[in-house]
Amino acid sequence: MAQRRKFSEEFKREAVGLTRLPGASVSQIAQDLGIGSNLLFRWRRELDVHGKRSFVGVGVARDQEILALKRQLARVTKERDFLRDAAAFFAKESS
């Protein structure tokens, strides 16, 4: 069974933006992007109806991913500093 592909909000908005260019064919743009033309039409319709609130909750937003990575980096940095200090402490004790 094929796994369902997920597209970011940014990708969807850019794809819909391409369809609005003069002389643009939705089916050709969909083929170039490797998606179905029905899907591209659906994204376009959703953007027209909901505006800025469309595509909410699909995929991982870039800002959320960056925030999660920053939290993880802070945690790992604290762990590294703790282990470095512990190693220095035990090195002094054994001398």
N, C-alpha and C positions, 0 to 999 in steps of 0.2 A: 504494500500500500504506500503510495507516495505521500510524503509529508507536505502539509499545506505551507505555502510560502507566505511570509509576512513582509510587508513593505512599510517603510517609515513614512511618517506624515510628510516629510520634506520631499521624498521621492514622488508621492502621490500628487502633491501640489505642483511640482515641476512638470510632471507628466501631463497634468491637466492644462498647465500653462502653455505647453507645446501645442496642444490642440487648438488653442485660441489664436495662434499665429496665422496671418493671412496665407492662404493656399495650402494649409496643413490638412492632411488626410488622417483622420483618427485611426483608421485601419493600418495605415503605413506606420504611424508613430507607435502604435501598439506592437506591430511586428518588429520594429527596430528595438523596442524596449524588452521584447520577449514576453509580453503579456497578451491576454485576449482583448479583442476590441470591446467586447461586452463589459469586461471589467473596467476598462478605461472610460466607457460611457457612464457606467455606474458611479465611478469616482467623480466624474464631471457633474452629474446630476446631484450627487450628495453635496458637493462644494457649492453648487448654485442654491440649493435649498437651505443648508445650514451655515454657510459662510465660514467664518473663522472657527466655529465650534465643530466643524466636521473632522472626521478621522481621529476622534478622541479615543484613547485607550488601545490603539493598535500599534504593536511594536514597542520598542523601548526608545523613549525620547533621548536625544543626545545629552541634554542637560541632566536628566536623571542618571544616566550612565556615568557621566563625569562626576557627579556628586557621590555616587556609590564608590567609584574608584578612589576619590579623594579620601573618603572615610576609611577605606581599606588601607590606603597608603599610610594614613595617620596611625592606624592600629599596628601595622607591621613595623613602622618606625619606632613606636613606643616599645614594642617587643624586642626589637634589635637593641635599643639603648639599654633596656633592662638587662638583657643577656650580656652586653658588653660590660656594664657596671658590675654584674655578678661575677663575671670571669676575672675582672681586675681585683675584686675583693678577695676571691679565693686564691688568686695568685699571690697576693700579699700575705695571706694567712699561711700558705705553705712555705714561704721563705723564712 
